[in-house]
């Protein structure tokens, strides 16, 4: 069994175990919710918080609301129910949530159709067995650290945005409330760590992702899907560079907006945090959709990519086919057998020893 296939099976089995655990938890929570005489949170909320009618909204907009509608903590006079908050809710429900669903589900559909029609991109020539060190241990550690945090933040972010509508009816109020509490805590604490790791990755890989003239031809040929042969590419092709600069732009916007939400103790107004939430969600959802394409290409979409990022080495045939300009620079540094355990401290073929 190939390395990529084995890793794919491990990922699938892990996802299956998580799904089974969630189903078991949901069944237990639903059984508890059906207990006779148990409180109904929805009815309690409706009784405790009556509907806000037209007169109440008129008072809110004119600033005539009494103390029952105001947050008095820390000398605040902010209306708990306000027109700005309602505008934010409408933007989130009518624009942000649909955008995320369309972007992510649309990308999944495109990738599925592409895989069924085009299939996996195989090597044009047989493997030679001669290996080139492409990703040293530090590079791989940084990559997988950021990737793991990205996935965790993406999943928790999706739960926060869609969990109430999708999970609460399935698992019940008790399980849903606990899940959301843990999800929010995990998301808030992992965000700053992701920000630090992202900056380290961007600094580490900057020199590989500077634009070159041949990148335009790579884009024109769609990475080799249009025309004959494979377009020129250095250590990073134009597609990888686009992903890098997307992280360096949209990714940093998501980080900054997330920090605004994470640290409300710097006196930013609630209106500012509402707009930060919208920007954060739109940027994160867009990045998640594009990341699905990045994950597809790096796993089942292209032969030989995943083993380079898991073990560090790539076959000579893969390097010559996908990164020919880089291969011409390092082709004299092949190794017939390069087990990770023995070669982890070897100098990178992409960086000649100084």
Buried (B, 14 or more C-beta within 10 A) or exposed (E): EEEBEEBBEEEEEEEEEEEEEBEEBBBBBBEEBEEEEEEEEEEEEEEEEEEEEEEBBEBBEEEEBEEEBBEEEEEEEBBEBBEBBBEBEEBBEEEBBEBBBEBBEEBBEBBEEBEEEEEEBEBEEEBBEBBBBBBBBEBBEBBEBBBEBBEBBBBBBBBBBEBEEEBBEBBBBBBBBEBBEEBBEBBBEBBBBBBEBBBEBBEEBEEBBEEBEBBEBBBEBEBBEEEEEBBBBBBBBBBBBBBBBBBBEBBBBBBBBBBBBBEEEEEEEBBEBBBBBBBBBBBBBBBBBBBBBBBBBBBBBBBBBBBBBBBBBBBBBBBBBBBBEBBEBBBEBBBEEBEEEEBBEBEBBBBEEE
